[in-house]
């Protein structure tokens, strides 16, 4: 997949099984050489950092690969009543 991503100069995002556990995402991300691995264990608190890594990788000679567990969720934004 990395060769395909690099030849088309695209970022690849893979969603893998793991609604309540992130071990499948972790192991597949390590095996596949992913730049970012998002598991289901804790909410993603810094989505901007993921975007920065992705953008920096697109400027490099290799394509970014992101592996996301199906249960990965962003940290909840505060509602209007909590502001």
Protein Blocks (a to p, Z undefined) as FASTA:
>chain_A
ZZmmmmnopadddddehfkbcklmmmmmmmnopabdcdfkbccfblmlmmmmmmmmmmmm
bdcdddddfkbccdddddfklZZ
